[in-house]
Amino acid sequence: MADVVPLSTLTVGAAGVLRDYPKAGAAFLRLREMGLLPGTRLKLVRTAPLGDPLEVEVRGYRLTLRRSEADQIRVEPVSS
């Protein structure tokens, strides 16, 4: 198993499998409702010019996250 890193550290175009995220907070409840669950594959599509927010592709749609949220989401990098 590869190292688990924050989602915000992936490079554009890199993919990862979600392994962990905070279990509390309204923002993370909403992420779970949108399908961001452990074991879900996601891909970092792009970042804004100043690095915040980040756009990820998950389950066939694109989701925009604040960098502060992406810092708390742990993923296992995988080859695209």
C-alpha positions as a printed Julia matrix, in Angstrom:
80×3 Matrix{Float64}:
   0.0    0.0     0.0
   1.33   3.41   -0.96
   1.62   6.36    1.39
  -1.55   8.22    2.23
  -1.26  11.95    1.48
  -3.55  15.0     1.61
  -5.67  15.47   -1.51
  -4.23  18.98   -1.85
  -0.74  17.57   -2.52
  -1.71  15.67   -5.69
  -0.51  17.16   -8.94
  -3.0   18.15  -11.65
  -4.02  15.02  -13.56
  -3.08  12.67  -10.71
  -5.57  10.18   -9.34
  -6.08   8.77   -5.89
  -8.35   6.59   -3.81
  -9.99   8.29   -0.86
  -8.88   6.67    2.39
  -9.91   9.03    5.2
 -11.45  12.41    6.03
 -12.81  14.11    9.16
 -15.99  12.52   10.4
 -17.47  15.75   11.8
 -18.59  19.07   10.38
 -21.29  20.2     8.0
 -18.9   20.4     5.04
 -17.85  16.78    5.41
 -21.42  15.58    5.88
 -22.2   17.25    2.54
 -19.16  15.6     0.89
 -20.37  12.17    2.03
 -23.83  12.93    0.65
 -22.22  13.76   -2.72
 -20.52  10.35   -2.86
 -17.08  11.08   -1.43
 -16.71   7.85    0.55
 -13.65   5.8     1.53
 -12.58   3.7    -1.45
 -13.84   6.23   -4.01
 -11.44   7.0    -6.85
 -10.93  10.65   -7.7
  -8.74  12.75   -9.98
  -7.41  16.28   -9.49
  -8.56  18.12  -12.62
  -7.24  21.62  -11.98
  -6.43  24.28   -9.44
  -7.29  27.97   -9.52
  -4.43  30.34  -10.45
  -3.73  31.17   -6.8
  -4.08  27.52   -5.72
  -7.54  27.73   -4.17
 -10.05  26.18   -4.92
  -9.29  22.73   -6.38
 -11.47  20.88   -8.87
 -11.71  17.09   -8.61
 -13.53  14.53  -10.71
 -15.41  11.94   -8.69
 -18.05   9.42   -9.83
 -18.41  11.09  -13.24
 -18.9   14.67  -12.08
 -16.66  17.56  -11.05
 -16.55  18.93   -7.55
 -14.83  22.1    -6.36
 -13.23  22.06   -2.91
 -11.5   24.68   -0.82
  -7.83  23.95   -0.25
  -8.49  23.85    3.51
 -10.99  21.01    2.93
  -8.66  19.18    0.55
  -5.87  19.38    3.16
  -8.0   17.23    5.49
  -8.95  14.57    2.92
  -6.42  11.72    2.77
  -5.93   9.79   -0.47
  -3.72   6.96   -1.65
  -2.14   8.04   -4.97
  -2.68   5.6    -7.86
  -1.56   5.59  -11.46
  -4.1    7.11  -13.84
